[in-house]
């Protein structure tokens, strides 16, 4: 039997979440809006001004449920966790891998290869569905450029060189991203990737989805006993979940980017779902975030085939599966880490 536990997203400003026996109760202005049995919840994500009772937090910590705190716009701020119970030998191997140049470079190379291959798949799919010849050719040209970057990876033996290849390929990918948009093209035009704060609608949408994906990958990394702060492709910085960011690279195009494109092209997300703030920052409305979260949860329940496992599994479990494969590589049980790249 396979069960996928749900994540509870609380977005209503001024709401209050507390525990009543074995049920989480959500109140807004002292009126009950939602009751959810605790055993139905795998984690909680709070956006903005949302209050949680100490007893609810204690129960989540005891049961191993994470509570993530985001800004109202979707930027990650903090996670509350219970006591760490990861495998100390696995974490020791994770730290030792940082000092093993050959193996850490091999891991970086595979992470980048997975990301670029999946980005290329998004571009090629977009080219097949393009509404104009100009968009089709622009997407094919970008896909060919990413193919060249993939061919350059085996020759790169230095971490900085690999990061340079990845950075250039990412710029080319996002330069072509607007050609994937078929509805409200001008309103969702993208002039490269920007964040903190996002300066256009598509970057605001992507930043929100990437924040959700980061939370999923942090949970996946912690579930297998690894330290999310110690990564390889992403440079170590205080408070940065570098390994979770490494893991999410292969999923950005498949989960976040594809969902953003679908929401825009199906006009589930429209230009007036965004607001411009002082200083040029662009932010989504609360209704838009609710629409995105519903679509995100639905997408996670879809199944896709994992070739290494030889079976189809829900997207919700995919980061955890890849986290376990990553742990096997770190332990030295496998010679290479194979990112998820659907056929």
N, C-alpha and C positions, 0 to 999 in steps of 0.2 A: 504494500500500500504506500502511496506517495502523497504527501500532504504539503501544500504550499501555504505557509502562514501569511496573513495579510499585514500590511503596514497601515496604521491609522494616521492620516494627515489631518491636522487641525489648523484651519486657516482663518476662521472667524475671529476678528479682533475683539478683545475683551472677554473671550470665552474662558470657562473654568472647567478643568478636567479633574475629577476626583474619584476615589475608589469607594464603592458601596458593596460590601461583601465580596463576591467574585465578579463584579461587573464594574466597568469603567463608565462613569456618567459624565456627560458633557452638558454644561449649562451656559446659557447666554442670557444675561440680565435676569438671573434667578429662575429662568424657565428651562426645563429639560428638553434638549434638542436631540440627544442620542444616548442610547445605552448599548454597550458592546461587552459581551462576556470576555473575560481576560484570556481564556484559552483560545479565542479566535484571533488574538493579536500577536504578531511577531515582533513588531517594533512601533515606535511612535515618532512622528516628525511634527514639530511645532513651528508655525510661521508667525513671527512678530509678537504682538502683545497677547500671549496666551499663558494663563496661569495653570499650574499643576499642583495638587496637594502633595505634601511631604510623604504621606502614606502611599500614594500612587507611585511616586518615584522610588520609594523603598521596595515596593512589591516588584516593580520592573527590574530593579537591580538584583533582587533575590532570584528572580526567574530567568535572568540572563537576557532580558529584553532591553534593547538600546533605546534611548530617548535623544533624538537629535534636535537641536535648536537652530533655526534659520532666521534671517531677517525677513521682513514682510515681502521683500522682493525675491527671496529665495537664496540669498548668500549664506553659506554655512558659517555658523558661529561656534558651536560647541556640541559635544556629545557627552551624555551621562552614561557611565557603565558601572557594572558591579565589579567585584574582585576579579583580577586576571587569573585565568586558569589554563593558559596556554602551555604547550610543551616547552620546557626550558631548553632542552637539547636542540629542538628545532630552531628556537630563537638564537641560540648560540651559533648554530650553523648559518643562520641568516646574517648575523654580524660578521662572521668569518668570511663569507662570500664577498663582502665589500673589499677585502684585502687580496682576493684572488682575481687578478686582472683578467686572465683568459676567460674564466667562467662567467664573471660579471659582464664582460664585453659580449660574450656569446648570448647571455640572457637579454641584454639591451638590444642586440641585433634582432632577436626573435620577436621582442615586443614591438619594435619599430616595423618589422616585416608584417606582423599581423595588422597593425594599424594601417599601413599604407595599402596592403592588399584589400582590406575592407573599405577604405576610402575609395580606392579605385573601382570596387564593385558598385558603390553608390553612384559614382560618376558615369559608369557604363550603363547602369540601369536608367539613369536620368537621360542619357543620350538616346536610348531606345524609345523613351517616352516623350522626348522633347517636342514642343509644339512648333518650333521653327528650325530651319536649317542652320541659322547662325548659332543658336543655343546648342544644337547637336554637335557642330564642329568644335565649339569652344569646350564642351565637356569631353569630347574625344581627345582633343589636344592635351587637356589637363591629365586625362587618364594615361596617355602615352608618356607624359612627363613623370608621373608617379611610377610607371613601369621602369623608366630609366633609373629612378632613385632606388627601386628594388634591386636592380642589377648591380648597383654600386655598393650595396650593403656587404656582400661577402668580402670585398676588398678592404673594407674599413676595419682597422685593427685597434683604433683608439676611441675612447669614449667621447671625446669632444668632436671628433670627425663624425661619429654616428649621430650625435645630437645636431650637428650642422646639416646633415642629410635630412634628418627628420624635420628640422625647422624649415628648410627650404621647401620640402614637399608639402608641409602644412600650409605655407603661404600660397603655394600654387593651387592647392585644393580649395582654400577659402576664396581665392580670387575668382574661381569658377563657380562658386556656390550659388550666386544669384541666378545662374542659368538653369538651376534645378527648379526654380520657382516659376509656376505657370499661371497662378492666380494672383491678382494685385501685385504684379511684378515690380512696378515702380515703388510702391509703398514698402515693399520688403527687399529693396535693393540692399546689397551688402558690399561695403568697401573694406574687405579684409576683416579679420577677427579682432575685436576689441572688447574690453571688459573693465570692470572696477572703475567707473561704471560703464555699462554698455551704452553705445552712442546711437544705436539704431534698433529697429524692431527685431530683426532676425537675430542680432547678437543678444538682445534681452531674452528672447525665447531660448536660444541655445544655452545661455548661462544658467537659466532656471533648470533646464533639463540636465545639464552637467552637474549641477548641485545635487539633484536627485540621484543621479548615477554614482556620484562620489559616495553618497551615504550607503548605497547598496554595496559598493566595493569595499568600503571600510568594514562593513558588517561581515562580508565574505572573508576578508583577510583575517579578521579576529576570530571567526568561527573555526578556522583551521589551526589556530594557535600561533600565527605569525604576528609580528609587530608592524602595524600599518605605517609607522613613522620611518622605517628603514627601507628605502628603495634604492634603485640602481639607475634607471633612466632619469628620474627626477632627483635633482640635487637635494641633499639633506638640509632642512631648515627647521628651526624650532616651531612646533605646532603644525607642521605640514605633513599630511598622511602620504608620504612619498610612494610607498609600495602600493597603496590603494590607487594612487594616480597612475602608477605603472600599469596596474591591472586594467584600469578603465580605458586605456588607450585603444585596445582592440574592440571595445564595445561602443565607443563614442559614435562611429559612423553607423553602426547597425541598430543601436537602440535610440540614441538621442537625435542624431542628424536625420535619420530616416523618419522618425516620428515628427520632427519639426517640419520637414518637407510635406509630409502627408497632411498634417493639420492645416497648413497654409493652403495647399493645393485643393483640399476639399472644403476650404473656407470655413472650417470649424474655428479657426483663429483668423480674425480680420484686423485691418489697420486700426480701427477705433477701439481695439482691445488694449491699446498702449497709450501711455501718457508721457509727455515730455516734462522733465523736472528742471528746476533752475540749474544752470551750468551745462545743460545739454544732455544730461542723463535721460535714458528712456526706461520706463518701468511698465510692467503689465498691470492690468486691473485685477481685482480679486476674482471676478467672474472668469477671466481668462485663465488664471492659475487653477481654478477649480476644473475647468474644461480640460486643461493639460493633465492634471493629476488623474482624472477619470480615464483619459486615454492612456496614460502611463501604466496604470494598474491593469487595464485591459491588455495592453501590449505584453506585459510581464506574464500573463497567463497563456499567451500563444506559445505553441511548441515549435521547436526547430531541431533538425537532426544534428547530432554531435558525432562526427565520423570516427573519432578515436574511441568513443564508447559504443558506437554502433547502434544508437537508439535515439529517439526523439525525447527531448526534455523541455520543460517550460523555460522561457527566458528568465523567469524569477530565480531559477536555480543555477543559471549559467555562470555568473560570477563565482559562486561557491564551488562549482565543479572545476573551473579554471584555477581557483585558489588552491584547491587540493593538488592539481597537477603541478602548480608552481611550488608547493611545499615539497613534492616528491623530487623536483629538480634541486631545490636548495639542500635537501638531505643527501643528495648524491645518488638517489635511487634510479634516476634516468639521466641520460647524457645531454638531453636538450629539453627545453620547454617549448611546447607546440601551442601557439595561440589559437583561439577559435576563429576559423576562417571558413564560413559555409560555402558549399559549392554552388 
